[in-house]
């Protein structure tokens, strides 16, 4: 009996941590709202009209640039050029 119950409980516990597509969409929506607040004004000052495709592309590019700089600043991720 234990051999049957244990795998079922283990499977149920592992699935409990998964997020549904609706939850994942909500997280991404909050992240996009944050990017708009942070990078939107900068893109407007750069000359992009608000809520256009070019403006959205600018927001995404500035966010990616900032993420890359933060990622690369961490010393363990710098490429080693010495062999």
C-alpha positions in Angstrom: 0.0 0.0 0.0 2.9 2.4 0.8 4.4 1.8 -2.6 1.2 3.1 -4.3 0.5 6.0 -2.0 4.1 7.5 -1.9 4.3 8.1 -5.7 0.9 9.6 -5.8 1.7 12.0 -2.9 5.0 12.9 -4.5 3.4 13.7 -7.8 0.7 15.8 -6.1 3.3 17.7 -4.2 5.4 18.4 -7.3 2.4 19.7 -9.2 1.3 22.0 -6.4 4.3 24.2 -7.1 3.5 24.7 -10.8 1.9 28.0 -11.9 -1.1 27.9 -14.2 -0.9 29.8 -17.5 -3.2 32.4 -16.0 -0.8 33.0 -13.1 2.2 33.1 -15.5 0.4 35.7 -17.6 -0.4 37.8 -14.6 3.3 37.8 -13.6 4.4 38.8 -17.1 1.8 41.6 -17.1 3.1 43.0 -13.9 6.6 42.8 -15.3 5.6 44.7 -18.4 3.8 47.3 -16.4 7.0 47.8 -14.4 9.1 48.2 -17.5 6.7 50.8 -18.9 6.9 52.8 -15.7 10.7 52.6 -15.6 11.7 52.9 -19.3 8.6 54.5 -20.9 9.5 58.1 -20.1 13.0 57.7 -21.4 11.7 56.4 -24.7 9.3 59.4 -24.9 12.3 61.7 -24.3 14.1 59.9 -27.1 11.3 60.9 -29.5 9.1 57.9 -29.7 5.3 58.5 -29.5 3.7 56.7 -26.6 1.9 53.4 -27.2 3.3 52.8 -30.7 5.2 49.8 -31.8 8.5 51.7 -31.9 7.9 52.9 -28.4 7.2 49.4 -27.1 10.4 48.2 -28.9 12.4 50.9 -27.2 11.0 49.9 -23.8 12.0 46.3 -24.4 15.4 47.2 -25.7 16.2 49.4 -22.8 15.0 46.8 -20.4 17.2 44.1 -22.1 20.2 46.4 -22.1 19.7 47.1 -18.4 19.3 43.4 -17.6 22.4 42.5 -19.6 24.5 45.1 -17.7 23.3 43.8 -14.4 24.0 40.2 -15.4 27.4 41.0 -16.8 28.4 43.1 -13.7 28.2 39.9 -11.5 31.8 38.7 -11.4 31.1 35.0 -11.7 29.6 35.4 -15.2 32.4 37.3 -16.8 34.0 35.2 -19.6 37.5 34.1 -18.9 39.8 34.8 -21.8 42.8 33.1 -20.2 43.2 29.4 -21.0 
